[in-house]
Structure formats: structure tokens, C-alpha cells
Amino acid sequence: MTFVSHTVETGLTHLTEALLANQKHHAATVVCAQGKFYRAEIRLEPLDAETLADHLED
């Protein structure tokens, strides 16, 4: 699994913690970046410890 930067990885971790604290597993919004609007979504899917290595290689 590759992230664009440590900042993105940290941001996603904080977002995940906030979602779980509010008992949510999905979020969607519209964001503006470089003068364009984008729909952004995150969906949390729990992983079993046995399959974790398979997902880290993607």
C-alpha cells in the first residue's frame, strides 16, 4: 500500500478515528483543490488479522 505522503496517511488515520468515535463507517463530501471541485469519500472496512498482509501489498 502506497500513500502520497506521511501527511495523507496521518490525515486518514485521524479521519478514521473520528468516524469510529461517532460510530460511522462512511463519509462523503465535496472538496476544492487546485481550483476544481471533487467528490471525496471514505469507507471503512474491517480487516481480519490473517488477511492484513494481502492488503498491505496493494
C-alpha positions as CSV (number, residue, x, y, z in Angstrom):
1,M,0.0,0.0,0.0
2,T,1.4,3.4,-1.0
3,F,0.5,6.8,0.3
4,V,1.2,10.1,-1.4
5,S,2.8,11.4,1.8
6,H,3.1,10.9,5.5
7,T,0.6,13.9,5.8
8,V,-2.0,12.0,3.9
9,E,-1.5,8.8,5.9
10,T,-1.8,10.8,9.2
11,G,-4.9,12.7,8.0
12,L,-6.6,9.4,7.0
13,T,-5.8,7.9,10.4
14,H,-7.3,11.0,12.2
15,L,-10.4,10.8,10.0
16,T,-10.8,7.1,10.6
17,E,-10.5,7.7,14.4
18,A,-13.1,10.5,14.2
19,L,-15.6,8.4,12.2
20,L,-15.3,5.4,14.5
21,A,-15.7,7.7,17.6
22,N,-19.0,8.7,16.0
23,Q,-19.9,5.1,15.1
24,K,-19.7,5.8,11.4
25,H,-18.1,3.8,8.6
26,H,-18.7,6.1,5.7
27,A,-18.3,9.8,4.9
28,A,-18.7,11.8,1.7
29,T,-18.2,15.5,1.0
30,V,-17.2,17.9,-1.8
31,V,-13.7,19.5,-1.6
32,C,-12.0,22.1,-3.6
33,A,-8.4,21.6,-4.7
34,Q,-6.3,23.4,-7.3
35,G,-9.4,25.4,-8.4
36,K,-11.6,22.3,-9.1
37,F,-14.3,20.6,-7.0
38,Y,-14.1,16.9,-6.2
39,R,-16.4,14.5,-4.5
40,A,-14.4,12.7,-1.8
41,E,-15.5,9.6,0.0
42,I,-14.1,7.3,2.6
43,R,-15.5,3.9,3.5
44,L,-14.1,1.8,6.4
45,E,-14.0,-2.0,6.0
46,P,-12.7,-4.0,8.9
47,L,-9.9,-6.4,8.1
48,D,-9.1,-9.8,9.7
49,A,-5.5,-10.0,11.0
50,E,-5.0,-13.1,8.8
51,T,-5.6,-11.1,5.6
52,L,-3.9,-7.8,6.6
53,A,-0.6,-8.7,4.7
54,D,-2.6,-9.2,1.5
55,H,-3.9,-5.6,1.7
56,L,-0.6,-4.1,2.5
57,E,0.9,-5.2,-0.8
58,D,-1.8,-3.5,-2.9
